[in-house]
Amino acid sequence: MDTSPRSHAGSLLVRATPDELYALVSDVTRTGEWSPVCRECWWDEGDGPRVGAWFTGRNVVPGRTWETRSQVIVADPGREFRWAVGRDYVRWGYLIEAGDQPGTSLLTESWEFTTTGQEFFVERYGEEAPPQVENRTAAAHEGIPATLAAIKRIAEAT
């Protein structure tokens, strides 16, 4: 099985400033409001959106519920918020750029299924690793547009 990194990203223009969007997407406790898979997240006690901070996410799909541990790897207010899941198995993040019109921003969500993550899947799933990797890839391709649309709706409603 080819374990080279897989990645996907999508972008959407949002009527919100970069600072407003950053405040929203870096509040992982609100993830359940926009994610099609992650139903809730919580910071380790007393932590928040800073590099090195840890949080737990609870994911739910039909027939399966699981939790992941993630660590913030980029926390640049008004610009970028990124985290690594597990032992750097997957990286998710948001890049925020000022839009052409005042009070707008281009929000980009990105996903990378790292070589480390895919090797973990080979160890965990054996012969079933390729379809599991394809399943996760399809979920990211479908989930990013849905997530961005939900974030847009929330950000523009405030």
C-alpha positions in Angstrom: 0.0 0.0 0.0 1.3 3.5 -0.9 1.6 5.4 2.4 2.6 8.8 0.9 0.7 11.7 2.5 -2.8 12.4 1.2 -4.2 15.9 1.5 -7.3 17.9 0.6 -8.4 21.5 1.2 -11.3 23.7 0.4 -12.0 27.4 0.7 -15.0 29.7 1.2 -15.4 33.5 1.4 -17.1 34.5 4.7 -18.5 37.8 5.8 -16.4 38.0 8.9 -13.1 39.5 9.8 -10.0 37.3 10.1 -10.0 37.9 13.9 -13.7 37.0 14.2 -13.2 33.8 12.2 -10.1 32.9 14.2 -11.9 33.3 17.5 -14.6 30.9 16.1 -12.5 28.1 14.6 -9.9 28.1 17.4 -12.6 27.5 20.0 -12.5 23.7 19.7 -15.4 23.4 22.2 -17.7 24.6 19.3 -16.5 22.0 16.8 -19.7 20.0 17.2 -21.6 22.9 15.7 -20.0 22.5 12.3 -18.3 19.2 12.0 -20.2 16.3 10.3 -18.2 13.7 12.3 -16.8 15.4 15.4 -19.7 15.9 17.8 -17.8 17.6 20.6 -14.3 18.6 21.8 -12.9 19.7 25.1 -9.6 21.2 26.2 -7.4 19.6 28.8 -8.2 21.3 32.1 -7.3 25.0 31.9 -6.0 24.9 28.4 -7.0 26.8 25.3 -5.9 27.7 21.7 -2.1 27.9 22.1 0.7 25.9 20.5 1.3 22.7 22.6 -2.2 22.6 24.0 -4.1 19.3 24.0 -7.8 18.5 23.5 -10.0 15.5 23.0 -12.6 15.1 20.3 -15.5 12.7 20.3 -16.4 11.4 16.8 -19.6 9.7 15.7 -20.5 7.9 12.5 -23.2 5.3 12.0 -22.2 2.2 14.0 -19.1 3.7 15.6 -18.0 6.3 18.2 -14.4 7.1 19.1 -12.3 9.7 20.8 -9.0 11.2 19.6 -6.4 13.3 21.3 -5.0 16.3 19.4 -2.3 18.8 19.9 -2.3 22.4 18.6 0.7 22.9 16.3 -0.1 26.4 15.0 -2.0 29.2 16.8 -1.6 32.4 15.0 -4.5 34.7 15.9 -6.3 36.1 12.8 -4.3 33.9 10.5 -4.0 30.2 11.2 -5.1 27.4 13.6 -3.8 23.8 13.1 -3.6 20.6 15.1 -2.2 17.1 14.8 -4.3 14.1 15.7 -2.7 11.3 17.7 1.0 10.8 17.1 0.8 13.1 14.0 -1.5 10.7 12.2 -3.6 13.4 10.7 -3.3 17.2 10.5 -6.3 19.5 10.3 -6.3 23.3 10.1 -7.8 26.6 9.1 -6.0 29.3 7.2 -7.6 32.7 7.2 -6.9 35.5 4.7 -8.5 38.9 4.5 -11.0 39.1 1.6 -11.1 41.6 -1.2 -14.0 43.4 0.5 -13.8 44.9 4.0 -15.2 42.6 6.7 -14.7 39.5 4.6 -12.2 36.6 4.8 -11.2 33.6 2.8 -11.4 30.6 5.1 -9.4 27.5 4.0 -9.8 24.2 5.8 -7.0 21.6 5.1 -6.6 17.9 5.9 -3.5 15.8 5.6 -3.4 12.0 6.3 0.3 11.7 7.1 2.6 8.8 6.2 2.8 8.1 10.0 -1.0 7.8 10.1 -1.3 5.5 7.1 1.5 3.3 8.5 -0.5 3.1 11.8 -3.6 2.0 9.7 -1.5 -0.7 8.1 -0.5 -2.0 11.6 -4.0 -1.7 13.0 -6.1 -2.9 10.1 -3.7 -5.2 8.1 -5.3 -6.2 4.8 -8.3 -3.9 5.5 -6.0 -0.8 5.7 -6.5 0.3 2.0 -10.3 0.5 2.3 -10.0 2.2 5.7 -7.7 4.8 4.2 -10.0 5.3 1.3 -12.9 5.7 3.7 -11.1 8.4 5.7 -10.0 10.2 2.5 -13.6 10.2 1.2 -14.9 11.6 4.6 -12.4 14.5 4.4 -13.4 15.3 0.8 -17.1 15.3 1.7 -16.7 16.8 5.2 -14.6 19.9 4.3 -17.2 21.6 2.1 -19.9 20.8 4.7 -17.8 22.1 7.5 -16.9 25.3 5.7 -20.6 26.0 4.9 -21.6 25.5 8.5 -18.8 27.8 9.8 -19.9 30.4 7.2 -23.5 30.1 8.4 -22.5 30.5 12.0 -20.0 33.3 11.5 -22.4 35.3 9.3 -25.3 34.9 11.8 -23.5 36.8 14.5 
